[in-house]
Amino acid sequence: MAGRCAVTLTGVFVRLKLSLLRNGLRQSAGRTAAYVTSAVLALLFAAGQLLGLVLLRGSEHAGTVVVLLAGLLALGWAVMPLFFPSGDETLDPTRLVMLPLSPGPLVRALLVSSLVGIGPLFTLCLAVGSAVALARGAFAVAVAVVAVPLVLLVCVALARAVAAGNVRLLTSRKGRDLAVLSGLVIAVGIQFVNFGAQRLSRAGGLSALDPAAEVVRWIPPASALAAVDSAGEGAYGEAVAGLVLSAAALGALLYVWRRGLVKLMTAPDGSTLAAASRPSRRESAASSGLFDRLEGRAGTVMLRSLRYVARDPKTKAAWVTSLAIGLIVPLFNALQGTGSVYFACFAAGMLGILMYNQFGQDTSAFWMVAMTISSARDAYEELRARALALALITLPYVALVTALTAAVLGDWRTLPEAMGLSFGVLGAMLGTGAVASARFPYSIPQDSGFKNVAPGQAGLAWISILGGMVTAALLCAPLIALTVWLNVTGTGMSGGLLLLALGAGWGTLLTWTGLRLAAPRTAARLPEILAAVSKG
């Protein structure tokens, strides 16, 4: 009777998963198109990986590649619930807390329903390709038949255990922040993969990964695929040990998952009590210091802008992404020996983009800002304070990135020139960003974790950013020409110091000019700006 109940419950959960998927696609044509496109791309990539692994059969490094790939795959499944909590509605078991469900059947039903989707299909393709690449002989084929579903089940159970253990986090504001920052993780990960690939090409190829593979091969679920390799080489004891390790890991994950579900669905949520027991924030401490000494609008606007950085998920994500990518690109190129100190200008450009669409981060609350602006002078002070808040972080950061890049390359002679050029680029971006904020404002949706532009405003965003960047590059042409001339003539450190002073002065002038040009347009277009930033 219990077995029949479990089978029935499992079927209900599978149908529920399919219904959630079907109803989600019916919400809008755009969501359907995005899902179909992502599914097609994922399946094409999986097919390419499958073909590549099959072609790897017989290679001396096949075991190394397969084992490390399995380790990365498991890592992806482990972190996926943390960065994509809204990707699967069934990841939140608290929705089922009012139903009379036993933990055992619930775990089985959730595990089977988790096998429905693009991710499990992608994992299955990689597992099958890995098994084909390693299987040699009848015993190895028999081991592969067990290893492939074991790899898939371990990955899915790992994701479920992580989700159950962190569901309070995933449904909180911090969880939404993690989802917004997922793009940063992907961008940083791509940079690390690129860096690692270039290092491998210099270190003698895949043989440099053999020591790491010897360790990962004993970590589930990679141990299951390593068992296929061991069986093909005649090491039957190692093959059995690898399968046992993965099977034990699956059992442990199911046990942890079950305990997490029981605790989650029976224990009270004390987050409200914990929040109430914390000492209240002392607003006087938060607003004291430098900002209190600034008279008028400046201190208030700067404090508000910095609080956006600390509290608003979208603003925080933009800042963290710009800071990270602005450091990674010049520094990684320097570490690879292919960079230049002038690559530090990339950091200035990434941070300067944050000046664009300043009013979009206010969303519909911009009406409160608009009520305080009655003249071009008020608009100028508003924009100037926002630029000062941005410069408070970006100026020392750009200087730091430039100095680190010069230190890695050992090129201290070029440091003043590169820093002066970076300051000029930053000033040009701040000036053009102020004009673009007044001329091309657009809304930033707050409910969507991945959309930074409201529907129908993508053209405004492209015009604002791309047009501003091109204009900023043209405005920096005199500094670029001077830099080239100083390098051709070889004027030495004195020329670099001259460019540093001129770059700082030129950047300041461009910022001031941009603010002056943007102020009257901002004051004249307050209703239009409010309408544009309120669509999200």
Secondary structure by P-SEA (a helix, b strand, c coil): caaaaaaaaaaaaaaaaaaaaaaaaaccaaaaaaaaaaaaaaaaaaaaaaaaaaaaccccaaaaaaaaaaaaaaaaaaacccccccccccccccccccccccaaaaaaaaaaaaaccaaaaaaaaaaaaaaaaccccaaaaaaaaaaaaaaaaaaaaaaaaaaaacccccccaaaaaaaaaaaaaaaaaaaaaaaaaaaaaaacccccaaaaaaaacccaaaaaaaaaaaaaacaaaaaaaaaaaaaaaaaaaaaaaaaaaaaaaccccaaaaaaaacccccccccccccccccccaaaaaaaaaaaaaaccaaaaaaaaaaaaaaaaaaaaaaaaccccccccaaaaaaaaaccccccccccccaaaaaaacccaaaaaaaaaaaaaaaaacaaaaaaaaaaaaaaaaccccaaaaaaaaaaaaaaaaaaaaaaaaacbbbbbbcccccccccccaaaaaaaaaaaaaaaaaaaaaaaaaaaaaaaaacccaaaaaaaaaaaaaaaaaaaaaaaaaaaaaaaacaaaaaaaaacc
